Amino acid sequence: MKKVFVGLSGGVDSSVAAALLKKQGYGVVGGYMKNWTDDIGGIKCPWRQDYESARAVASHLNIDLKIYDFKNDYKQKVVDYMVATYRKGLTPNPDIMCNQEIKFKVFFNRCMKDGADIIATGHYARIEKGKLKRAIDKDKDQTYFLYRILDRAVQKTLFPIGGYKKTQVRELAKKFNLPTVTRPDSQGLCFVGKVPIKDFLGQCIKFKTGDIIDESGKKVGRHNGAFFFTIGQRHGLGVGGGQPYFVYDKDIAKNIVYVTTNERSELLNKDKFEIIDCVWREKPKIGKDYQVRVRYRSPLKAGKLISEKNGKWQVELDKKERAIAPGQSAVFYDGGMVIGGGVII
């Protein structure tokens, strides 16, 4: 009997994954990752409720539950990375880094050390013949967050719910009578949760007022830190009256945020950009037609890689895409298979 360690988060997806694997005859062990425990801005971290939920699932399924304390790893490899990236004026994706560094590296290695043959999580993704593929539920597909995970982890990972739609997963939770059946999906960043990202960053980066300038060079308002804004952002600018403004650029050195009221402006909509720090699951082909996703849940766009030099790849989309944000990732697909991707600059 193969022993599989399932990352139990306390949510419905991971608990259904565990239930399915037990039904299939695996020797299932639950693993709860304690990654973050700090309260932020008066909002209590929900880790205790999550752990109790995971423990209730393990008890219901009659499986062992191990608790893994990865707080130090998480702080260094995910939180510090996120803050440092914001300081540079970029918009990072901590969920991608969490998967790369914690779930499919630190957790994976610990599980292997503790006797696991394979691991499993509640991600909406599929692995077929060792290849990472999009989930059946296109609206819930999470391969955007998984494109950087190590091949050796992919070879020993199962995604049991990747072949189901979310509605079917909820029905399976009812069928298995799981205690998480009515638990809502988690919201927000992987560790910040309901806390606004600006409130979290405000504890790490000092507020500094600066100008908001429109595309004609006119000063239209003030902000309290260019770090906190992302390309395409509309809300939170504090510029009232008239048409809404959209962030199209920012100058971190001068602490200036640049905005436009023209949603169709070339400043805001682009069909060419560059990526670095790439991870390729399959050898990329210059000029080949791919599907590209430039942010989670954004529609797949037709595009191609047009050149590469010193690890910097030039990307061209068939149609302009709004608010391509440096620091986010562009992930490439060939049909349903994940080719890889890189960080937008």
Phi, psi and omega in degrees: 000125179285137179263124180240129175265122182255127176289105180264114182266347186098359179262174185290324185296311181291328180289324175292321177303315180295318181296318179297317181293322178295319179297328181281357174098009177285155169275104190262134173233133178274147176226115178261126180264115176269095186262328186213132183229357185282141171281146182230128174055036179082356178262124184286137175294132185276017188299325181295317177296320179297317180295316179297323178294316178297321180293323178295321178296314180299319179295318180297321181273355181059050177235157176287152176232121175259142176251128182247125180264104181247024186302316182294315178300317183294317179300314184287319191263343181242304184292311180297322177299316182297313181296315180298323180290319176297323179300330180280355181091011181259168179245098185282169174238094184296335179295323177295316180292325178298316179295316182295313190264329186255294188294320185249021172225290182295309179296314179303312181296320179294320180295317178298320179294327182273008172106008179286144170272324180212166173240168177211153175222173180266028178287148173273092180197168178226153172234120179233122181052041177079005182253140177279126183229158178296152178287162175298318179279100185295333180284336182254355184311131183243017180295338175304322181277350188250359190295341184262000186288150185296143178300322181295332175285319179302321182293341182234037180231144174241141173241083189298334183261004183296341180264009181241157170274158182303319179299323178291325178295319177297320178294322177295324178298322176293316181300319180276358180056041183285144180292349180266006190304326182256005182289130180289158176293149177290150182237155174083194181294162187301333180235337181283327177064237185280352181285127177302138183302326180296322179294320179294311182296331179297340177277347185245332183236131182290138175292140179213116184291148179203180184269149168252121186238135180274178187291346176271356181095003181276135176283120185246357179176185179232153178228171181246027176151111181296336179307324192281353186257151179236155181299133182092350183299138180245315184274156176088007180277334179071022178256108186266164175080145176071203182287153179291148177259149178234137178287126176244346178193168175206149179244105185291320181300319180266354179059048180243139174249128181256134185228162174217153174264355184266102181297338182263005182301143176294342176291333184254337184240121185226153176242001177228138175199175182237153176229149177227181177051050188278149171235119181248122179277333174228151181297120181287149180243121178295131179090349180283143178284122177238173167255138186233137174241123185259354172198159182299133178071002172286149181299147175294135180245144174288134181193177182208161172270126186254342176191165178213137176209123179053041177080002177256121183254138175264131183244139176229125177267153179292329179226154181296143178241138182278141169056057173282114191258119174304135183105331174282174181253150169250122183245136187251139181232144172241100191067235179265357185270139178279118178276323181140202181171192181198179183270130182288136176239000000 
